[in-house]
Amino acid sequence: RRSGAGAARYRRSLRWTGSRSSAGTRPMVLIPGGETLMGTDEPGIPPDGEGPQRPVVLDPFLMDTQEVSNLQFQAFVAATGYVTEAEQYGDSFVFEGILSEEVKSQISQAVAAAPWWLPVKGASWKSPEGQGSDVTERLQHPVLHVSWKDAEAYCSWAGKRLPHGGRVGHALQGRLKDRLFPWGNKLTPKDQHYANLWQGDFPTHNSAEDGYAQTSPVMSFPANGYGLYDMVGNAWEWTSDWWTVYHTTDRQRNPTGPSSGSERVKKGGSYMCHKSYCYRYRCAARSQNTPDSSASNLGFRCVSAEQR
């Protein structure tokens, strides 16, 4: 919670998007421009192309304070009739740990390198665990099972866009510099949880010490220094960048990554991330998926270059 002069400054930093439907919008926060550092020279996860650390200059931009929620996406679908790629394909990937034994018994396939991912018939943003499930009690949770194209469609409808990796990396730091996490270098300062992550043994046991075994309602954990919530954990977030692991160390302005590719960058990690397997909830961390991918831990948020 914020009080006094700090609260006043925080309120003044918020901007309303003024887009199509009040149910489909939330405040945006102004992220100041300037020079920052992108990536890291620390070991990190080398195959992910986190390094080398490189200077970038960014223009100011507006960013959603939260991940796009089921309620917001529901408003978009109601207004446009949009059908997601998962709905068109007829299935989406779901973490086996949140599926019933009945559903799992009907599935004979899995991802070879990650057998906890199962293709579930009927799984989509509105039926996250397949037929018989819905988001009625999860309207304030991040929307899931959205492909890159789905996220782009929502952002366009809302008069916004997906952020490029440089913007996300800058926003993640929340006015700090060279810190592991958006709040500092310690994962749980004073034993307080600052993000929805995995506690326990992945993938067999999530002790849910942070209060959530799956996704949490958006804004359930403290905001970072820019007033942004869930920048790590909860749900992975699509960016606009094509994936590459080769980066120039030249100083760049508003870098947008390569002009083409086969996979898109995602940032922030999810509720399934644990240091033993997916140490990607660090500010410099990143990963990738093909643009048509959808899963039960993958969402997004939007940005705008306009200062409304």
Helices and strands as residue ranges (DSSP letters): H 4-13, E 14-15, G 22-24, E 28-31, E 34-38, G 46-48, E 54-58, E 61-64, H 70-80, H 85-89, E 91-95, G 96-98, H 101-105, E 117-121, H 148-157, H 165-172, G 189-191, E 200-201, E 205-206, E 236-242, E 252-253, E 264-267, E 287-289, E 298-299, E 303-304
